[in-house]
Amino acid sequence: MPHKEAVDRVREILSEREYRLTPQREAVLLVLLENTNTHMTAEDIFAVTRERNPEIGLATIYRSLELFQNLGVVSSLHTGDGGRKYEIVAGGEEHYHHHLLCLDCGDITEFNEDLLEDLEKRIARESGFRIVDHSLRFFGYCRKCEKSHAER
């Protein structure tokens, strides 16, 4: 989705819930839209945003991310080390993609194959629970780190 369309979509989502797309929120949103293939920490987003908007504070970044997450515009991924990385949620995805997290270098790789569809249907059938989405994280070592571990 081109940036203008995405910004307009977020502006509409905010407006429906009586929020505004302030210049600060738009700056955070644009950084996320420009880095859709990257999982960024709040500090990463702050560094890039601050280059363009020196007056913006880290607290504003966190507040914007929290609001965007609550509205379903952004998702956060707990990295296993107590940190969080954020990414924009692509509109129209049937299921959220899944992640492979390297415990050594912290690299995050996405995979989109939905391996849980049958399990999800079974759980719903047996429990009566209506599942609307799921997320899956695997923790381990990427090829580069696994190779360095094998050499040790």
Residue pairs with C-beta under 8 A, 6 or more apart in sequence:
1 9
1 90
1 91
3 30
3 33
3 34
6 29
6 33
6 88
6 91
7 21
7 26
7 29
7 30
7 33
9 91
10 21
10 29
10 68
10 73
11 21
13 71
13 72
13 73
14 20
14 21
14 25
14 71
15 21
17 71
19 67
19 71
21 29
23 53
24 53
24 56
24 60
24 64
25 64
25 67
25 68
27 49
27 52
27 53
27 56
28 45
28 49
28 60
28 61
28 64
28 65
28 68
29 64
29 68
29 73
29 88
31 40
31 45
31 48
31 49
32 40
32 45
32 74
32 86
32 87
32 88
33 88
35 48
36 87
36 88
36 90
38 87
39 77
39 85
39 86
39 87
39 99
39 108
40 48
40 85
40 86
40 87
41 83
41 84
41 85
41 86
42 58
42 61
42 62
42 65
42 84
42 86
43 58
45 61
45 65
45 86
46 56
46 58
46 61
49 56
49 61
50 56
65 74
65 76
65 86
68 74
69 75
69 76
69 86
72 89
73 88
73 89
74 86
74 87
74 88
74 89
75 86
75 87
75 89
75 96
76 84
76 85
76 86
77 84
77 85
77 86
77 87
77 99
77 101
77 108
77 137
78 84
78 137
79 85
79 101
79 106
79 108
80 101
80 103
80 137
80 139
81 106
85 108
89 96
94 114
95 114
95 133
95 134
96 133
96 134
96 135
97 110
97 111
97 112
98 110
98 111
98 112
98 115
98 135
98 136
98 137
98 138
99 108
99 109
99 110
99 111
99 135
99 136
99 137
99 138
100 108
100 109
100 110
100 111
100 137
100 138
100 140
100 142
101 107
101 108
101 137
101 138
101 139
101 140
102 108
102 109
102 140
102 141
102 142
102 145
103 139
103 140
103 141
103 145
104 141
104 142
104 145
104 148
104 149
105 142
105 144
105 145
107 142
107 144
107 145
109 142
115 136
116 134
116 136
120 131
120 134
123 129
123 131
124 130
124 131
140 146
141 149
